[in-house]
Amino acid sequence: MKKSLLVLALLFSLVSFAQSPVDKSFPPEELFALGSYYYPEQWDSSQWERDLKKMSEMGIKFTHFAEFAWAMIEPEEGKYDFEWLDRAVSLADKYGLKVIMCTPTPTPPVWLSKKYPDILIQRDNGISIQHGRRQHASWSSDRYRRYVENIVSCLAMRYGNHPAVIGWQIDNEPGHYGVVDYSENAQAKFCVWLQKKYGTIDKLNDTWGTSFWSETYQNFEQIRLPNQQEVPEKPNPHAMLDLNRFMADELAGFVNMQADILRRHIHKDQWITTNLIPVFNPVDPVRIDHTDFLTYTRYLVTGHNQGIGSQGFRMGIPEDLGFSNDQFRNRVGKTFGVMELQPGQVNWGVYNPQPLPGAVRMWVYHVFAGGGKFVCNYRFRQPLKGSEQYHYGMIMTDGVTLSPGGEEYVRITQEMKKLRAAYDKKSRMPKQLASRRIGLLFDMNNYWEMEFQRQTDQWWTMPHIHKYYNLLKSFAAPVDVISEKEDFSGYPFLIAPAYQLLDNNLVERWTEYVKNGGHLILTCRTGQKDRDAKLWEAPLAAPIHQLAGINSLYYDHLPHSLYGKVDFGSEEYAWNNWADVLTPAAGTDVWAVYADQFYKGAASVIHRRLGKGTVTYIGTDTDDGKLEKEVVRRVYTEAGVPTEDLPYGVVKEWRDGFYIALNYTSDIQEIVIPDEAEVLIGSARLEPAGVVVWKEKSDNKYK
């Protein structure tokens, strides 16, 4: 008996040892957690207990403190006030709320800004940003970093072993909101960064092509941060690419530095993250790798797009959450959460409509469907003063009444109980879905380079990528948005949309992937330049010619008012954005041809077999994506893999044994659910912003 107990104890200790800090905070069997931002420093302390008690009663599991509170924690240099924060943490603990503690580095206190104005960032017009607001301190300032190290260390030592604190968020939406820092701090660091990268000024001159227009530099100190305000035309494109890389490295270094400081002081069971705004210069999630995992921020209803149908502006578009889910799930830690999600109407959009009833709930389920660990809404209470007075929270302006979004969160907490009861930890992705799985290769370097040199005002990099993402989701294909760090071999299909910058090593990896049975899809602009954005001293896109079965290619654009035609199968498709005109090599199949222009009959889409796999090159970029969708569908069909055909705006995902379908369209949608399936939430008839969750008994045969 004692021996058995000893074995059980040993097994339990091994399981506990293997469990990550993230899994301890968010156990797999709990499936999903909801959190909410709270700012005790912004409310009368007599209301804190009422608010945190209410949060707990709503089913919220964690809250979020201190991200903007540096001036309250350190009101004078070297003088600290933790009493108020201690009390807030204790009250959260009293009501069973866990705490994410934040480093307050997006908002340095006024005494620091005034004493050392050199810590502030400088705009492209030479004006230093004044104290106030947020994200106004330079990551490149060594002085600022020393003060950051001090405040982060103090916080970590005080709360690094507090049982209520489960993790740490570094900064808040680091990125300067797209403002490039032209301060002397950044200027000096840029010169150092360039010297480290190139070694000699001759190497830089050669890479940047400075002999063009007599830009040649004699030393690194002569180089200025490329600035559109200081040149009569666009800056050197190679310098701009390096500027984006430099700023992304500075941001990553700033976040990674804080992670290293925290790691020295906090308990091993506390995790570290940061929240990023996806595809927002100079953010590159791949470079931030000292955290345990990454989270992102997303606001879907802000007037920036009209959505799908007459009420789409109240729901947003599915790729805003879907693409980010599939990207952040495949970053450091292989897990993610959404640290800020819109709880209702906001105050800063182009215009600020009310979300459609049910939309907030749908967004939360979209994150759940994408494999997220949690959603934290921003924010619990609607503020009565300051910059976000008209920004909804979980609670309305009276401090006690639930907002519509708050009511939807309460509903979700009850529905999650039903899903937890139905959870089967042995669930595995069914073979029918796994056979469709595809890796979508994405790299911010390509985004930076093509957005600066678009070549036509009809080219937009992310819409091109999202077009392929959306058509894949219409097939109900599981998509992983991956970087080159990933192993491609686990994906039956791999797509690299407009992958303009590459090297021979990547082409060799693609070739090996295809020879071993993978199906690779490439699209226009792929392989035109090397990693430094230099055209090859060879035919355009030469490194991919042998792989894709190309003899030669050139590209064409059309005016806004003129559409060319492409014949694919028995259908004709319109284009005027971008056309790679292809001459196929022997043994390459032509799937589509141009039906007009002086190159009528030339190839638009080609396909070839290589080893056990295939390569398909789609040379045409259309507005509506219909051509691209049918070509990719044929790739799946010829590989013997069946697909579904969901309308744009209907999302279907699988997670932990559950199927989840969502409706971003303005029309009622009927979801096909097998008769023997167990519907847990909702019904097959999906209203706009509707959600249905079910389990299929037939999945058992695929395990």
DOTOR-741106 format. One record per residue (C-alpha): residue number from 1; x, y, z. Coordinates in steps of 0.5 Angstrom, whole numbers, padded with zeros to 4 digits. Layout:
BEGIN
(r NUM (X Y Z))
...
//
This chain:
BEGIN
(r 1 (0000 0000 0000))
(r 2 (0006 0005 0002))
(r 3 (0009 0003 -0004))
(r 4 (0003 0005 -0009))
(r 5 (0002 0011 -0005))
(r 6 (0009 0013 -0006))
(r 7 (0009 0011 -0014))
(r 8 (0002 0016 -0014))
(r 9 (0006 0021 -0011))
(r 10 (0012 0021 -0015))
(r 11 (0007 0021 -0021))
(r 12 (0003 0027 -0019))
(r 13 (0010 0031 -0018))
(r 14 (0012 0029 -0025))
(r 15 (0006 0032 -0028))
(r 16 (0006 0038 -0023))
(r 17 (0013 0039 -0025))
(r 18 (0012 0038 -0033))
(r 19 (0006 0043 -0032))
(r 20 (0008 0050 -0035))
(r 21 (0006 0056 -0031))
(r 22 (0001 0058 -0037))
(r 23 (-0003 0051 -0036))
(r 24 (-0003 0052 -0028))
(r 25 (-0006 0059 -0029))
(r 26 (-0011 0057 -0035))
(r 27 (-0011 0049 -0034))
(r 28 (-0013 0045 -0041))
(r 29 (-0019 0042 -0037))
(r 30 (-0022 0049 -0036))
(r 31 (-0022 0051 -0043))
(r 32 (-0022 0058 -0043))
(r 33 (-0022 0064 -0038))
(r 34 (-0025 0071 -0038))
(r 35 (-0021 0077 -0035))
(r 36 (-0023 0085 -0035))
(r 37 (-0018 0091 -0034))
(r 38 (-0019 0095 -0028))
(r 39 (-0016 0102 -0026))
(r 40 (-0016 0102 -0018))
(r 41 (-0012 0109 -0019))
(r 42 (-0018 0112 -0023))
(r 43 (-0023 0111 -0018))
(r 44 (-0025 0113 -0011))
(r 45 (-0022 0107 -0006))
(r 46 (-0029 0107 -0003))
(r 47 (-0031 0103 -0009))
(r 48 (-0026 0098 -0011))
(r 49 (-0029 0093 -0006))
(r 50 (-0036 0094 -0010))
(r 51 (-0033 0093 -0017))
(r 52 (-0028 0087 -0016))
(r 53 (-0034 0084 -0012))
(r 54 (-0038 0085 -0018))
(r 55 (-0033 0083 -0023))
(r 56 (-0032 0076 -0019))
(r 57 (-0040 0075 -0019))
(r 58 (-0040 0076 -0026))
(r 59 (-0035 0070 -0027))
(r 60 (-0029 0074 -0029))
(r 61 (-0023 0070 -0027))
(r 62 (-0018 0075 -0027))
(r 63 (-0016 0083 -0027))
(r 64 (-0011 0087 -0030))
(r 65 (-0007 0092 -0026))
(r 66 (-0002 0098 -0026))
(r 67 (0000 0099 -0034))
(r 68 (-0001 0106 -0033))
(r 69 (0001 0107 -0026))
(r 70 (0008 0109 -0026))
(r 71 (0006 0116 -0023))
(r 72 (0002 0113 -0017))
(r 73 (0007 0108 -0016))
(r 74 (0013 0113 -0016))
(r 75 (0010 0120 -0015))
(r 76 (0017 0122 -0014))
(r 77 (0024 0120 -0016))
(r 78 (0026 0114 -0011))
(r 79 (0020 0115 -0007))
(r 80 (0015 0109 -0007))
(r 81 (0007 0108 -0006))
(r 82 (0005 0101 -0006))
(r 83 (0000 0102 -0001))
(r 84 (-0006 0103 -0006))
(r 85 (-0004 0097 -0010))
(r 86 (-0003 0092 -0004))
(r 87 (-0010 0094 -0002))
(r 88 (-0013 0093 -0009))
(r 89 (-0009 0086 -0010))
(r 90 (-0011 0084 -0003))
(r 91 (-0019 0086 -0005))
(r 92 (-0018 0082 -0012))
(r 93 (-0015 0076 -0008))
(r 94 (-0021 0076 -0003))
(r 95 (-0026 0075 -0008))
(r 96 (-0022 0070 -0012))
(r 97 (-0020 0074 -0018))
(r 98 (-0013 0073 -0020))
(r 99 (-0008 0079 -0022))
(r 100 (-0004 0080 -0028))
(r 101 (0001 0085 -0026))
(r 102 (0004 0090 -0031))
(r 103 (0010 0094 -0032))
(r 104 (0008 0101 -0033))
(r 105 (0013 0103 -0038))
(r 106 (0008 0106 -0043))
(r 107 (0007 0112 -0039))
(r 108 (0013 0115 -0035))
(r 109 (0012 0120 -0030))
(r 110 (0012 0128 -0031))
(r 111 (0018 0128 -0026))
(r 112 (0022 0124 -0031))
(r 113 (0020 0127 -0037))
(r 114 (0022 0134 -0035))
(r 115 (0028 0132 -0031))
(r 116 (0031 0129 -0037))
(r 117 (0027 0131 -0044))
(r 118 (0032 0127 -0048))
(r 119 (0028 0121 -0046))
(r 120 (0022 0123 -0050))
(r 121 (0021 0121 -0058))
(r 122 (0022 0126 -0063))
(r 123 (0017 0126 -0069))
(r 124 (0020 0126 -0077))
(r 125 (0019 0134 -0076))
(r 126 (0024 0135 -0071))
(r 127 (0019 0136 -0065))
(r 128 (0020 0132 -0059))
(r 129 (0013 0129 -0056))
(r 130 (0011 0133 -0050))
(r 131 (0010 0129 -0043))
(r 132 (0003 0126 -0043))
(r 133 (-0001 0121 -0046))
(r 134 (0003 0115 -0047))
(r 135 (0008 0111 -0051))
(r 136 (0012 0118 -0051))
(r 137 (0019 0115 -0049))
(r 138 (0024 0113 -0053))
(r 139 (0026 0105 -0053))
(r 140 (0033 0107 -0055))
(r 141 (0034 0112 -0049))
(r 142 (0039 0108 -0044))
(r 143 (0037 0113 -0039))
(r 144 (0030 0111 -0040))
(r 145 (0032 0104 -0040))
(r 146 (0036 0105 -0033))
(r 147 (0029 0108 -0030))
(r 148 (0025 0102 -0033))
(r 149 (0030 0097 -0030))
(r 150 (0029 0100 -0023))
(r 151 (0021 0101 -0023))
(r 152 (0020 0094 -0026))
(r 153 (0025 0091 -0021))
(r 154 (0021 0094 -0015))
(r 155 (0015 0091 -0018))
(r 156 (0018 0085 -0019))
(r 157 (0021 0084 -0012))
(r 158 (0014 0086 -0009))
(r 159 (0009 0082 -0013))
(r 160 (0014 0077 -0016))
(r 161 (0012 0072 -0010))
(r 162 (0005 0074 -0009))
(r 163 (0000 0068 -0009))
(r 164 (-0006 0072 -0013))
(r 165 (-0001 0075 -0018))
(r 166 (-0001 0069 -0024))
(r 167 (0003 0073 -0029))
(r 168 (0006 0080 -0032))
(r 169 (0004 0084 -0038))
(r 170 (0010 0088 -0041))
(r 171 (0008 0095 -0043))
(r 172 (0002 0096 -0046))
(r 173 (0001 0096 -0054))
(r 174 (0009 0097 -0055))
(r 175 (0010 0101 -0062))
(r 176 (0009 0108 -0061))
(r 177 (0003 0107 -0065))
(r 178 (0006 0108 -0072))
(r 179 (0010 0114 -0070))
(r 180 (0018 0113 -0072))
(r 181 (0023 0116 -0067))
(r 182 (0028 0121 -0070))
(r 183 (0031 0123 -0063))
(r 184 (0038 0123 -0062))
(r 185 (0038 0117 -0058))
(r 186 (0035 0113 -0064))
(r 187 (0040 0116 -0069))
(r 188 (0046 0114 -0065))
(r 189 (0043 0107 -0064))
(r 190 (0041 0106 -0071))
(r 191 (0049 0108 -0073))
(r 192 (0051 0102 -0068))
(r 193 (0046 0097 -0071))
(r 194 (0048 0099 -0078))
(r 195 (0055 0098 -0076))
(r 196 (0054 0091 -0073))
(r 197 (0050 0089 -0079))
(r 198 (0055 0091 -0084))
(r 199 (0061 0091 -0081))
(r 200 (0064 0096 -0086))
(r 201 (0062 0102 -0089))
(r 202 (0063 0099 -0096))
(r 203 (0059 0093 -0095))
(r 204 (0053 0098 -0093))
(r 205 (0054 0102 -0099))
(r 206 (0054 0096 -0104))
(r 207 (0048 0093 -0100))
(r 208 (0044 0100 -0100))
(r 209 (0046 0102 -0107))
(r 210 (0049 0109 -0105))
(r 211 (0052 0110 -0112))
(r 212 (0046 0111 -0115))
(r 213 (0044 0119 -0114))
(r 214 (0051 0120 -0111))
(r 215 (0049 0117 -0104))
(r 216 (0055 0114 -0102))
(r 217 (0057 0115 -0095))
(r 218 (0065 0115 -0092))
(r 219 (0063 0113 -0085))
(r 220 (0057 0110 -0081))
(r 221 (0056 0117 -0077))
(r 222 (0054 0121 -0083))
(r 223 (0048 0116 -0084))
(r 224 (0041 0119 -0082))
(r 225 (0035 0116 -0080))
(r 226 (0031 0116 -0087))
(r 227 (0026 0121 -0086))
(r 228 (0021 0123 -0092))
(r 229 (0021 0130 -0089))
(r 230 (0028 0131 -0090))
(r 231 (0028 0129 -0098))
(r 232 (0025 0131 -0104))
(r 233 (0023 0124 -0106))
(r 234 (0022 0118 -0103))
(r 235 (0028 0115 -0098))
(r 236 (0033 0110 -0101))
(r 237 (0028 0103 -0100))
(r 238 (0034 0099 -0097))
(r 239 (0035 0104 -0092))
(r 240 (0028 0104 -0090))
(r 241 (0028 0097 -0090))
(r 242 (0033 0097 -0085))
(r 243 (0030 0103 -0081))
(r 244 (0024 0098 -0080))
(r 245 (0028 0092 -0078))
(r 246 (0032 0097 -0073))
(r 247 (0026 0100 -0070))
(r 248 (0023 0093 -0069))
(r 249 (0029 0090 -0066))
(r 250 (0029 0096 -0061))
(r 251 (0022 0095 -0059))
(r 252 (0024 0087 -0058))
(r 253 (0030 0089 -0054))
(r 254 (0026 0094 -0050))
(r 255 (0021 0088 -0049))
(r 256 (0026 0082 -0048))
(r 257 (0030 0087 -0043))
(r 258 (0024 0087 -0038))
(r 259 (0022 0080 -0039))
(r 260 (0030 0079 -0037))
(r 261 (0029 0083 -0031))
(r 262 (0022 0080 -0029))
(r 263 (0025 0073 -0029))
(r 264 (0031 0075 -0024))
(r 265 (0026 0076 -0019))
(r 266 (0019 0073 -0020))
(r 267 (0017 0066 -0018))
(r 268 (0017 0060 -0023))
(r 269 (0010 0060 -0023))
(r 270 (0009 0067 -0026))
(r 271 (0009 0068 -0033))
(r 272 (0011 0074 -0038))
(r 273 (0007 0076 -0044))
(r 274 (0006 0083 -0047))
(r 275 (0000 0085 -0052))
(r 276 (0002 0087 -0059))
(r 277 (-0002 0091 -0064))
(r 278 (-0002 0086 -0070))
(r 279 (0001 0088 -0077))
(r 280 (0003 0095 -0074))
(r 281 (0010 0098 -0075))
(r 282 (0015 0097 -0072))
(r 283 (0012 0091 -0069))
(r 284 (0015 0084 -0071))
(r 285 (0012 0078 -0066))
(r 286 (0018 0074 -0069))
(r 287 (0023 0078 -0065))
(r 288 (0020 0078 -0058))
(r 289 (0022 0072 -0056))
(r 290 (0024 0072 -0048))
(r 291 (0017 0072 -0046))
(r 292 (0013 0066 -0044))
(r 293 (0008 0067 -0050))
(r 294 (0005 0073 -0053))
(r 295 (-0002 0076 -0053))
(r 296 (-0005 0081 -0058))
(r 297 (-0010 0087 -0058))
(r 298 (-0016 0088 -0063))
(r 299 (-0022 0093 -0064))
(r 300 (-0027 0091 -0069))
(r 301 (-0032 0096 -0070))
(r 302 (-0029 0103 -0071))
(r 303 (-0031 0105 -0077))
(r 304 (-0025 0103 -0081))
(r 305 (-0029 0098 -0085))
(r 306 (-0036 0096 -0087))
(r 307 (-0036 0089 -0086))
(r 308 (-0040 0084 -0089))
(r 309 (-0047 0086 -0091))
(r 310 (-0052 0092 -0089))
(r 311 (-0050 0091 -0081))
(r 312 (-0043 0089 -0082))
(r 313 (-0040 0095 -0080))
(r 314 (-0043 0093 -0073))
(r 315 (-0039 0086 -0073))
(r 316 (-0033 0087 -0077))
(r 317 (-0029 0082 -0081))
(r 318 (-0027 0075 -0079))
(r 319 (-0020 0076 -0081))
(r 320 (-0018 0081 -0076))
(r 321 (-0019 0076 -0071))
(r 322 (-0018 0070 -0075))
(r 323 (-0011 0071 -0078))
(r 324 (-0009 0074 -0071))
(r 325 (-0011 0068 -0067))
(r 326 (-0007 0063 -0072))
(r 327 (-0001 0068 -0072))
(r 328 (0000 0069 -0065))
(r 329 (-0002 0061 -0063))
(r 330 (0004 0060 -0067))
(r 331 (0009 0064 -0064))
(r 332 (0013 0064 -0057))
(r 333 (0010 0059 -0053))
(r 334 (0005 0056 -0058))
(r 335 (-0001 0059 -0054))
(r 336 (-0004 0066 -0054))
(r 337 (-0009 0070 -0051))
(r 338 (-0013 0077 -0053))
(r 339 (-0011 0082 -0048))
(r 340 (-0015 0087 -0050))
(r 341 (-0022 0086 -0054))
(r 342 (-0027 0091 -0055))
(r 343 (-0033 0091 -0050))
(r 344 (-0038 0095 -0054))
(r 345 (-0038 0102 -0057))
(r 346 (-0031 0106 -0057))
(r 347 (-0029 0113 -0057))
(r 348 (-0023 0114 -0062))
(r 349 (-0026 0110 -0069))
(r 350 (-0027 0114 -0075))
(r 351 (-0034 0113 -0073))
(r 352 (-0036 0109 -0067))
(r 353 (-0043 0105 -0068))
(r 354 (-0046 0101 -0063))
(r 355 (-0044 0093 -0064))
(r 356 (-0049 0089 -0066))
(r 357 (-0053 0085 -0060))
(r 358 (-0049 0079 -0060))
(r 359 (-0042 0081 -0063))
(r 360 (-0038 0082 -0057))
(r 361 (-0040 0075 -0055))
(r 362 (-0039 0072 -0062))
(r 363 (-0032 0075 -0062))
(r 364 (-0030 0072 -0055))
(r 365 (-0032 0065 -0058))
(r 366 (-0028 0067 -0064))
(r 367 (-0022 0067 -0060))
(r 368 (-0024 0061 -0056))
(r 369 (-0025 0057 -0063))
(r 370 (-0018 0059 -0065))
(r 371 (-0015 0056 -0059))
(r 372 (-0014 0062 -0055))
(r 373 (-0013 0061 -0047))
(r 374 (-0017 0067 -0045))
(r 375 (-0020 0074 -0047))
(r 376 (-0019 0080 -0043))
(r 377 (-0024 0086 -0044))
(r 378 (-0022 0093 -0044))
(r 379 (-0025 0095 -0039))
(r 380 (-0029 0094 -0033))
(r 381 (-0032 0101 -0032))
(r 382 (-0033 0106 -0037))
(r 383 (-0029 0112 -0035))
(r 384 (-0033 0119 -0033))
(r 385 (-0027 0123 -0035))
(r 386 (-0020 0123 -0039))
(r 387 (-0019 0121 -0046))
(r 388 (-0024 0115 -0046))
(r 389 (-0030 0118 -0043))
(r 390 (-0035 0115 -0049))
(r 391 (-0031 0108 -0049))
(r 392 (-0036 0103 -0046))
(r 393 (-0034 0098 -0041))
(r 394 (-0037 0092 -0037))
(r 395 (-0041 0097 -0033))
(r 396 (-0044 0103 -0035))
(r 397 (-0043 0110 -0032))
(r 398 (-0047 0109 -0026))
(r 399 (-0042 0104 -0024))
(r 400 (-0047 0098 -0022))
(r 401 (-0051 0097 -0029))
(r 402 (-0048 0092 -0034))
(r 403 (-0047 0094 -0041))
(r 404 (-0050 0090 -0046))
(r 405 (-0043 0087 -0047))
(r 406 (-0042 0086 -0040))
(r 407 (-0049 0082 -0040))
(r 408 (-0046 0078 -0046))
(r 409 (-0040 0076 -0042))
(r 410 (-0044 0074 -0036))
(r 411 (-0048 0069 -0041))
(r 412 (-0041 0067 -0044))
(r 413 (-0039 0065 -0037))
(r 414 (-0045 0060 -0036))
(r 415 (-0044 0057 -0043))
(r 416 (-0037 0055 -0041))
(r 417 (-0040 0051 -0036))
(r 418 (-0043 0047 -0041))
(r 419 (-0037 0046 -0045))
(r 420 (-0033 0044 -0039))
(r 421 (-0037 0039 -0038))
(r 422 (-0037 0036 -0045))
(r 423 (-0029 0037 -0045))
(r 424 (-0026 0030 -0047))
(r 425 (-0018 0031 -0046))
(r 426 (-0017 0025 -0051))
(r 427 (-0020 0029 -0057))
(r 428 (-0015 0030 -0063))
(r 429 (-0017 0033 -0069))
(r 430 (-0021 0029 -0074))
(r 431 (-0017 0026 -0080))
(r 432 (-0022 0030 -0085))
(r 433 (-0019 0036 -0082))
(r 434 (-0012 0035 -0081))
(r 435 (-0012 0033 -0088))
(r 436 (-0013 0040 -0090))
(r 437 (-0008 0043 -0085))
(r 438 (-0004 0049 -0089))
(r 439 (0002 0053 -0086))
(r 440 (0001 0060 -0089))
(r 441 (0008 0063 -0089))
(r 442 (0008 0071 -0087))
(r 443 (0014 0075 -0085))
(r 444 (0014 0083 -0083))
(r 445 (0020 0084 -0088))
(r 446 (0016 0083 -0094))
(r 447 (0010 0087 -0091))
(r 448 (0015 0093 -0090))
(r 449 (0019 0092 -0097))
(r 450 (0012 0092 -0101))
(r 451 (0008 0097 -0097))
(r 452 (0014 0102 -0099))
(r 453 (0015 0100 -0106))
(r 454 (0008 0098 -0108))
(r 455 (0009 0099 -0115))
(r 456 (0002 0100 -0116))
(r 457 (-0003 0104 -0112))
(r 458 (-0008 0098 -0113))
(r 459 (-0003 0094 -0109))
(r 460 (-0004 0093 -0101))
(r 461 (0000 0087 -0098))
(r 462 (-0004 0085 -0092))
(r 463 (-0011 0085 -0096))
(r 464 (-0007 0080 -0101))
(r 465 (-0005 0076 -0096))
(r 466 (-0012 0076 -0092))
(r 467 (-0015 0074 -0099))
(r 468 (-0012 0068 -0099))
(r 469 (-0013 0067 -0092))
(r 470 (-0020 0068 -0092))
(r 471 (-0021 0063 -0098))
(r 472 (-0017 0058 -0094))
(r 473 (-0022 0059 -0088))
(r 474 (-0028 0058 -0093))
(r 475 (-0026 0051 -0094))
(r 476 (-0026 0050 -0087))
(r 477 (-0018 0049 -0087))
(r 478 (-0014 0049 -0081))
(r 479 (-0009 0055 -0082))
(r 480 (-0003 0056 -0078))
(r 481 (0000 0063 -0080))
(r 482 (0008 0061 -0079))
(r 483 (0015 0064 -0080))
(r 484 (0021 0061 -0083))
(r 485 (0023 0058 -0076))
(r 486 (0018 0053 -0077))
(r 487 (0018 0046 -0079))
(r 488 (0014 0046 -0086))
(r 489 (0014 0038 -0086))
(r 490 (0008 0037 -0082))
(r 491 (0003 0041 -0086))
(r 492 (0000 0037 -0092))
(r 493 (0000 0044 -0096))
(r 494 (0004 0050 -0095))
(r 495 (0002 0057 -0098))
(r 496 (0007 0063 -0099))
(r 497 (0003 0069 -0101))
(r 498 (0007 0075 -0104))
(r 499 (0014 0072 -0101))
(r 500 (0018 0077 -0104))
(r 501 (0024 0077 -0100))
(r 502 (0028 0070 -0100))
(r 503 (0035 0067 -0101))
(r 504 (0037 0060 -0104))
(r 505 (0036 0057 -0097))
(r 506 (0029 0058 -0097))
(r 507 (0028 0056 -0104))
(r 508 (0032 0049 -0102))
(r 509 (0027 0048 -0096))
(r 510 (0021 0049 -0100))
(r 511 (0024 0044 -0106))
(r 512 (0025 0039 -0100))
(r 513 (0018 0040 -0097))
(r 514 (0015 0039 -0104))
(r 515 (0019 0033 -0106))
(r 516 (0017 0029 -0100))
(r 517 (0010 0030 -0101))
(r 518 (0008 0037 -0100))
(r 519 (0004 0042 -0104))
(r 520 (0007 0049 -0104))
(r 521 (0003 0055 -0107))
(r 522 (0006 0061 -0109))
(r 523 (0003 0068 -0111))
(r 524 (0005 0074 -0115))
(r 525 (0011 0078 -0113))
(r 526 (0015 0072 -0110))
(r 527 (0022 0071 -0110))
(r 528 (0023 0078 -0114))
(r 529 (0029 0080 -0109))
(r 530 (0034 0078 -0104))
(r 531 (0034 0079 -0097))
(r 532 (0037 0086 -0097))
(r 533 (0031 0088 -0103))
(r 534 (0036 0087 -0108))
(r 535 (0034 0085 -0115))
(r 536 (0037 0079 -0117))
(r 537 (0043 0079 -0122))
(r 538 (0039 0074 -0126))
(r 539 (0032 0074 -0129))
(r 540 (0026 0077 -0125))
(r 541 (0025 0072 -0119))
(r 542 (0030 0067 -0122))
(r 543 (0031 0063 -0115))
(r 544 (0024 0060 -0116))
(r 545 (0024 0059 -0123))
(r 546 (0027 0051 -0123))
(r 547 (0022 0050 -0117))
(r 548 (0016 0053 -0120))
(r 549 (0017 0051 -0127))
(r 550 (0018 0058 -0130))
(r 551 (0023 0060 -0136))
(r 552 (0021 0067 -0135))
(r 553 (0016 0072 -0132))
(r 554 (0015 0079 -0132))
(r 555 (0009 0083 -0129))
(r 556 (0004 0088 -0131))
(r 557 (-0001 0093 -0128))
(r 558 (-0008 0096 -0131))
(r 559 (-0011 0103 -0130))
(r 560 (-0017 0103 -0125))
(r 561 (-0022 0103 -0130))
(r 562 (-0019 0097 -0135))
(r 563 (-0020 0090 -0133))
(r 564 (-0016 0084 -0136))
(r 565 (-0019 0077 -0137))
(r 566 (-0016 0071 -0135))
(r 567 (-0019 0064 -0137))
(r 568 (-0019 0058 -0132))
(r 569 (-0023 0052 -0134))
(r 570 (-0029 0054 -0137))
(r 571 (-0030 0061 -0133))
(r 572 (-0027 0068 -0135))
(r 573 (-0024 0072 -0129))
(r 574 (-0023 0080 -0129))
(r 575 (-0016 0083 -0126))
(r 576 (-0013 0089 -0126))
(r 577 (-0008 0090 -0120))
(r 578 (-0002 0085 -0121))
(r 579 (-0001 0080 -0127))
(r 580 (0006 0076 -0127))
(r 581 (0006 0074 -0134))
(r 582 (0009 0067 -0134))
(r 583 (0013 0063 -0139))
(r 584 (0013 0056 -0137))
(r 585 (0018 0051 -0137))
(r 586 (0018 0044 -0141))
(r 587 (0014 0039 -0136))
(r 588 (0010 0045 -0133))
(r 589 (0002 0045 -0134))
(r 590 (-0001 0051 -0135))
(r 591 (-0008 0052 -0131))
(r 592 (-0010 0059 -0133))
(r 593 (-0008 0064 -0139))
(r 594 (-0009 0071 -0140))
(r 595 (-0015 0072 -0145))
(r 596 (-0013 0079 -0148))
(r 597 (-0007 0085 -0148))
(r 598 (-0001 0084 -0152))
(r 599 (0001 0077 -0148))
(r 600 (-0006 0074 -0150))
(r 601 (-0005 0066 -0149))
(r 602 (0001 0067 -0144))
(r 603 (0000 0063 -0137))
(r 604 (-0003 0066 -0131))
(r 605 (-0003 0060 -0127))
(r 606 (0002 0054 -0127))
(r 607 (0003 0047 -0124))
(r 608 (0008 0042 -0124))
(r 609 (0009 0036 -0120))
(r 610 (0016 0035 -0117))
(r 611 (0018 0028 -0113))
(r 612 (0012 0026 -0109))
(r 613 (0009 0033 -0108))
(r 614 (0007 0039 -0113))
(r 615 (0008 0047 -0114))
(r 616 (0003 0052 -0116))
(r 617 (0004 0059 -0118))
(r 618 (-0001 0064 -0118))
(r 619 (0001 0070 -0122))
(r 620 (-0005 0074 -0122))
(r 621 (-0008 0078 -0116))
(r 622 (-0015 0080 -0117))
(r 623 (-0020 0084 -0113))
(r 624 (-0025 0079 -0112))
(r 625 (-0021 0073 -0111))
(r 626 (-0025 0068 -0115))
(r 627 (-0020 0066 -0119))
(r 628 (-0015 0065 -0113))
(r 629 (-0020 0061 -0110))
(r 630 (-0022 0056 -0115))
(r 631 (-0014 0055 -0117))
(r 632 (-0013 0053 -0109))
(r 633 (-0019 0049 -0109))
(r 634 (-0016 0045 -0115))
(r 635 (-0010 0044 -0111))
(r 636 (-0014 0041 -0106))
(r 637 (-0018 0037 -0111))
(r 638 (-0012 0034 -0115))
(r 639 (-0009 0032 -0108))
(r 640 (-0015 0028 -0106))
(r 641 (-0017 0032 -0100))
(r 642 (-0024 0035 -0100))
(r 643 (-0026 0042 -0098))
(r 644 (-0032 0045 -0096))
(r 645 (-0035 0052 -0099))
(r 646 (-0037 0057 -0093))
(r 647 (-0039 0064 -0095))
(r 648 (-0035 0069 -0093))
(r 649 (-0036 0071 -0086))
(r 650 (-0038 0064 -0084))
(r 651 (-0033 0062 -0080))
(r 652 (-0032 0054 -0078))
(r 653 (-0027 0052 -0073))
(r 654 (-0025 0046 -0069))
(r 655 (-0022 0046 -0062))
(r 656 (-0021 0041 -0057))
(r 657 (-0027 0036 -0060))
(r 658 (-0032 0042 -0061))
(r 659 (-0034 0045 -0067))
(r 660 (-0035 0052 -0067))
(r 661 (-0039 0056 -0072))
(r 662 (-0040 0064 -0073))
(r 663 (-0044 0069 -0077))
(r 664 (-0040 0075 -0079))
(r 665 (-0045 0076 -0085))
(r 666 (-0052 0081 -0084))
(r 667 (-0056 0075 -0087))
(r 668 (-0058 0068 -0083))
(r 669 (-0054 0063 -0085))
(r 670 (-0056 0055 -0084))
(r 671 (-0050 0051 -0082))
(r 672 (-0049 0044 -0084))
(r 673 (-0049 0040 -0077))
(r 674 (-0049 0032 -0078))
(r 675 (-0056 0029 -0075))
(r 676 (-0052 0025 -0070))
(r 677 (-0048 0031 -0067))
(r 678 (-0049 0034 -0060))
(r 679 (-0051 0041 -0061))
(r 680 (-0049 0045 -0054))
(r 681 (-0050 0052 -0055))
(r 682 (-0054 0055 -0061))
(r 683 (-0057 0052 -0067))
(r 684 (-0056 0051 -0074))
(r 685 (-0060 0057 -0076))
(r 686 (-0055 0063 -0075))
(r 687 (-0057 0070 -0074))
(r 688 (-0052 0075 -0075))
(r 689 (-0047 0075 -0070))
(r 690 (-0050 0068 -0068))
(r 691 (-0045 0062 -0065))
(r 692 (-0047 0055 -0065))
(r 693 (-0042 0050 -0062))
(r 694 (-0043 0042 -0063))
(r 695 (-0039 0036 -0062))
(r 696 (-0039 0030 -0067))
(r 697 (-0040 0023 -0065))
(r 698 (-0037 0021 -0072))
(r 699 (-0030 0024 -0070))
(r 700 (-0029 0018 -0066))
(r 701 (-0027 0014 -0072))
(r 702 (-0022 0019 -0074))
(r 703 (-0018 0019 -0067))
//
